[in-house]
């Protein structure tokens, strides 16, 4: 009886990589376009923008629409917040505006007057906070923080095509044409609401996802921002068991934050003619992160979650280790932007956006398509990385795995 065949050179190298990765705390991801495979910077010159987002341009190939929070205020003690927007290209390892950025035309929301006591000064704030732009099945949308009708600060959604220069398209005039506050099921609000994302089921019904931890909270949403009951209990039996196995274990001071918008991903290759999207292989993807603090310096570790695109929207899988963006500073390798000090901590990368890099994909993609993952750096800068979607899912712990 013949013994096992010897491994080829490539099989042996892949096996070594798998063995080594088991002992690493992170899964490193690499750029498919930069010469050194590290992340690229994002440049809003002549202004400075942080916490960037990007979607593919609706008509121009290899162009993207990027948005970031304005971070250079010439007026001292300004209460004016704004989002920068421009069309950008990726050249020389930098995603940069091809013209001077404009201010995203987000108007005043209907909220105000609900910030009391020590936070009463928030009532004087003008403009949006930390906008997220993303494609849904029918077009692009923006979610941003602003004064709330129900609490101090809430989250609002609006059709992105209303806010910036966009080619003519037919769209539903009742679907978030005006700023629409996303309500919470049961009317239970924190003082500052943040980090929601929306997702769509396979029939293109829209839902709002509020929390992942300690318990999921999500609900179906109407065009006026009102929502139905919390649907998470319907998936709780699966989700509780899956999260107990695969969610990162937290120290008492650590917290889990939802980080990005959602996209839909089919877990087979677009290049495979036998790959057909269905309920068994197509899921909603979102990124969350664990916030840790060390001597006043925050560090975020990002993970991926997949869940069903049809009721009960049960979790399908969770990253078993955080991903590490190539080029992120390790302890002692980087300096703080203000004091120019070297810290014995990892550099703070805060994930803000995930989108399909290729024009025309919108909400839907496959495991061999390329993603844009964007992030803020130390509350002072922004960057991004273009990565094959499958590389981001390399360490998924599946809920159904015994």
N, C-alpha and C positions, 0 to 999 in steps of 0.2 A: 504494500500500500504506500503510495507516494506521500511524502511529508508536505507541509504547507509551503506554498510558493513564496519565494523571497519577495519582500516589498520593493517596489520600484523606488527610484531616487525621490520622486515627487510624493509618493505615498509615505515614505519614511519621514520626509521633511514635514508633511502635514501632521503625521502622528506625533512628532516631537513638539510641534506647536501646540497640539491639543494637550499633551502631557504638561507642558510648561504653563499653559493658561490655567490649569486647574489650581496652581499654587499662587497665582496672582490675585491681588485684591480687586483689580479692575480689568476690564476688557478695553484695550486701546483701539481707537478707531482712527483711520487715516483718510486724508483727502485724496480724491481721485484726480485732482487737477493741479495742485501746487507742486512745484519741483521738489520740495523737501517733504511732501506728504503731510505737512503740518497745517494747522488752521490758517485762514486768511483774515486780515483785518477788514473792518468796515469803516468807510470814510464819508462823512457828510460835509466835508469842507465846502465853504469857509466856516460853517457852523459846527457845533459838536453835538452829536446825538449818542444816546446810550440805550441799552435794552432793545436791540434791533429786531426787526421782523422783515421777512421778504416773501414775495410771491412772484411767480413768473409773469412777465409782461404779457398783456393780452394779444399784442400784434407783432412785437419785435423779437426776433430770434436772439437768444443769448443776451437778453436784457431782463432785468428784474425791477420790480417796484419795491423800494425799501422804505421803512418807516422807523423812526426812533424818537425817544423822548428828548426834547431840547434840553441841553445841559449847560449852556453858557448864557447866563443872565447878566446883561450890563447894568441892570437896575438892582440896587441893593435892597434886600428884604422883599423881593418881588413875590406876589401871590398869583402870578400869571403862569399857567402851564400850557405847553403846546407840544404837538408832535410834528416832526419834520418828515417830509416825503419827497422822494425824487425817483427818477429812473436811473438805474445803475448798471454798470458792466463789470466783469471780472477780468482784470488785467494786472499782470505783474504781482500776483499774490494779494491783490486788494480789490474788494468790492466797493466801488466808489461812484458817486453821482456824476453823471455826464453834464449836468447843469447845476447851478446853485439850488439847493433844496428850498421848497416852499413849506409854508405852515399848513398842515392838514386842516381843512375847513370844518371843524367840529364846533357846532354852536353850543350855546348855554343849555344845560338840561333843566328839567322842571323841578329838580330837587333844591334843597336848601333849608336852613333853619333847624336841622336836626342834630347838629353838633353842639353839645352843651358842656358846661363846666370847663375843665382844663383843655378840652379840644375845641372850644367855641371858635377859635381863630380859623378853623377849617371852613366855616361858613363864608369867609371872604375869598376863598380860593376860586379862581376862574380857569376853566379849561380842563382838558382830559389828562388822566394819569396813566402811564404804562399801557398804551394801546397795543392790542394784538391784531394783526391782519392775517387773513387766511381765506382759502377757497372752501366753499361748500359745494354741494352737487349742482347748484344753479347759479353760482357766481361768487364774488368775493365779499367778505364781511369784515367789520371791525368791532372789537369789544374793547371798551376802555372804562377806567374808573372815573367817577364824577360825583358831585353832590347828589344824594339820594332822596327819593320821596318817602322812604320807609325807615331809613337809619341815617347815620352820618354820611358815609361814602358807600356807594353801590356800584354795580357794573351795568353798563349800557351796551346795546348792540345796535348797529346801523349798517345798511348796505354801503359797502365801500365805494361803489360807483358814484354815489351822491357826493362824496367827500373830496374827490380829486379828479383830474383830467382823465377821462376814460372814454373809449370809443362807444358809439351808440349800440345798445343792446336792449331787446325787449325784456322786461322783468316785472315781477309782481309789485304793483305800486303800494300794496298794503303790507308787504313783507319788509319791515324795518326801514322804510324810506325815511322816517323821522327817528330821532333818538328814542330808543325803547328800553326801559329798565327791565332787566331780568329779575323776576321775583323769585322768592324762595318758597318751597312747599311748607305749608303750615304757618307762614309769616314769621318764622323764627330767624332773626337777623343778628349778626354781630355788629359792633359799632363800625368796623371797617370790613366791608365785604370785598373779597379779592380772589383772583386765581380761578374763577369759573372757566370752563370751556363748554362749547356746544358740540353735539355730534348728531349724525343722521342715521336712521335705520335704513334697511335696504329699500324701503318704499319712500324714502326721502322725507319722512316725518322728522321734525327737529326736537331735540332734547337738550336740557342743560344739566351738566355734571358739576356738582358743587364741591364734593369732598371725596377723597379716597380713604383717608385715615382719620380717626380710628374706625369709622364705618363709612362705607360708600353712601352718598346721597345723590340721587339724580331723578329727574322728572320730565315729563313731556311738556313742551312749551307751545303756547299759542302766539299768534301774530302780534298781540298786544303786550307780550311779555309775561302774561299770567301763566301759571303752571298748575298741573295736576298734582296728585299725591306723590310722595316719595316712593319710587318703584324698587328701590334697592332691596327691601325685604324679600321680594320674589326670587332674588338670586342669592340670598344670604347663605343658604346651606352650602352651595358651591363656593361662594366667595370667602366665607369665614375659614373654611378648611384650606383653601388655596393660599390665602394670605398668611395663615398660621405657618404654612410650610415655606413660602417663598418671599414674603415681605422682609425687608431688612429689619433686624432687631435694633430697637432704639434705646439709647441712654435716656435717663429722665429729662435731660435738657434738650433733646433732639426732637425735631418735628418733621412731618412729611407735608410738602406743599405740591399741589398741582402746578405744572410749569408751562405747558404749551397748549395750543389748539389741538384738535384731533385731525387725523386723516384716515382714509380707508386703505387697507393693504391686503392684497391677495398673496398667499404664501406659496406661490409657485411662480415660475419664470415667464415673463412676457414672451421671451424667445422660444418657449416650448409650445408647439402647436396644440398639444393635448391639455394645456392649462386653461381651464374654464372656471371663472369665478362662481362660487356658490356658497351656501351657508357653512359648508364644512371647511372652507379654506380662506374665507374673506372675513376680516375682523377690523374693528376700530382700534387705532393706535394712538396713544398719548404718552407723553413723558412726564414723570413726576421726579421730585428730588428731595433728598434728606438734607435738612439744614442743621449744621453743627456750628458751635461757637467755641473759639479758643482765644481767651484774653481779649475779648471785644472784637475779634475778627471772625466774620462768618465764612463758612465753607459749605458748598453745596455739592452733593453727589447725585448724579442723574441715573434714573432707571426707566425702563420701558414697560408699559402695561398694554396688553391686548385684551379686548373683550368682544363678545358677540355683537353682530350687527342686527340682531333680531331679538325680540323678547325671549327670556328675561334679561338679556344683555349681561349674562354671567361672564366673569373673568375667564379668559382662555389661558393666559400665561403672564408671568412677571419675571423681569430680569433677576437672575440669581446673584449678579454682581453689578456694580455701577460701571458705566462706560467712561473711559478717559480719553479726552480729546487731545490728539497729538499736538504738542507744542505748549500745553498748559504747564505753568511753572510748578516744579516740585520744590519741596522745602530747601531754602537756601539758593534757589536758581532765579529768583525774580525780586523786584523791588516795588515797594508801595508807590502809587503815583503821586501822593501828596508829599510825604516825608522822604521819599527815595531811600527807604530803609529795607534791608534784607530781612525777611521773616523766615523762621524755621517752620513754616506751614505751607500747605499747597495754595496755589493761586485761586482766588474766588472766580469761578465761571458759573454764571447763572443762566440756565437754559430758558429761552424765551419763545422760540418759534421752530416749527418743523413743517416743511412743505416739499412738494415734488419739484425738483430742479427743472425738469424739462417742460417747455411751454406746452399748454394744451391739456395737461393731465388733470388739473384742477384738484378734486378731492380724492381721486382714485389712482392707485398705482400697484405695482407688482414688486416682488422681492428682489428682482434684478434691476429695478429702476434706482436712480440716484436721488437722494434726499439732500435738501439744505437743512442743516441744524444750526440755528443762530443763538447767540448768547451775549450777555453783558459780562464785562471784565472789571472787577473791583469797583463797581459803581462809577466808572470813569471812562470806559471805552467799550468797544463792541467787536465781535468777531463771528466767524462762521466756518463751517466745514461741510464739504460736499462728500457724501459717503454712500456707498451702496447699501440699500435698505437691509439686505440680508446680514451685513456686517453688524448692524445695530441690534440684530436679534440673535446673535450667536450664543448667548448664554441664557436663553429663556427657560424658566422652569414652568412646565406645562401643568395645568391643574388636573388634567385627566391621567397624568403619569402616576402609576402606583408607587 
